[in-house]
Amino acid sequence: MSTGPGDPHIHVDNRVLQTGAAYRNLVVASVGSAPDAPTVVTTGCGLRVAYAMTSRRPESVTCLPCRNHAEREHLRFAEHVERLGRLPGSPMAAGQATGAARWARDLATRYSSR
């Protein structure tokens, strides 16, 4: 479902953890080239909107279903990275995992407060 030009909300990309400068830099470091930014994306609420109508900043996202989606995704990531940090031979040290989980939970909290 697409939204028309009358939708006043700022949304979050459905792939909230796979967007932004940090993710783009990871892709560049891995494959040697940067992907083009999409012009239209599917959002956390299921709409397809112009990329310009999305934000990674929790304070800018005005669509409540998108905020809920981003909160869930960040909490899921925090749990996953903590489990990864506890595995023997993990490529991520326990301290790094704890820091990444804290970062994700902080963002989840920012998405939930409104």
Secondary structure, DSSP 8 states (H G I E B T S, - for coil): -B--TT----B-BTTGGG-SHHHHHHHHHHHSS-----SEEEBTTS-EEEGGGB-S-GGG---HHHHHHHHHHHHHHHHHHHHHHHSTT-SS-HHHHHHHHHHHHHHHHHHH--
